[in-house]
């Protein structure tokens, strides 16, 4: 009985993690779209672009692991 309860709790926690990562991926994707639409902004903020890409990859990895 407790094994089933523990598994249910783990499933809920994994679901919350997946939702959080999906929200994060959506935010970072929209950020990249905005950055790409303004090339003059991009030329001065390449490091921010690279950080956003790295964060997007990390979120996708976390989503995959959950």
N, C-alpha and C positions, 0 to 999 in steps of 0.2 A: 504494500500500500504506500509506504513512504517513498519507495523508488519511483512509483508512478507520480506522486506529488512533486518530488524533486525534479523529475523530467519535465513536468508541466511548468514548473517555475523557470527552469532553464529555457524552455521553449518561449516563454513570455519575454524573458530577458533578451534572447536572441532576436526576437521579433522587434523589440524596442531598439536594439542596436541597428537592425536593418533599416528601420524607418528613419532613424537619425542619420545614417550614412546616405540614404536616398535624398534626404533634405539637404545635406551637405553637398552632395554631388550636384544637385539642382542649383544651389546657390553659386557654387564655383563655376559651373557651366555658364550661367547667366553673366557672371563677372567676366569670364573670358569673351563672351559674345560682345559685351559692352566695350571691353578693351580693344577687341579686333575692329569694332566699328569706328574707332577713333585712332587712326594710325599715328597722328601727331602725339597723342598720349602714349602710345606704345613705344615710340622711339626713345622716350625719356624714362620709361619704367619697365625695361626688359627684365630686371631682377624680380619685380612684383609678378610679372607674367610667369616667369619660371617657377616662382614659389607657389603660385596658384595651380600651375600644372602639377607640381609635385604633391600638393595637398589633394588634388583631384585623384591622382593615382593612388595615394594612401587611402582615401575614402573608398575607392573601388576595391582595393585589396581587403579592407576591413569588412566591406559588404560581402565580398566573396567568402571570407572566413566565417561570417556569422551564418 
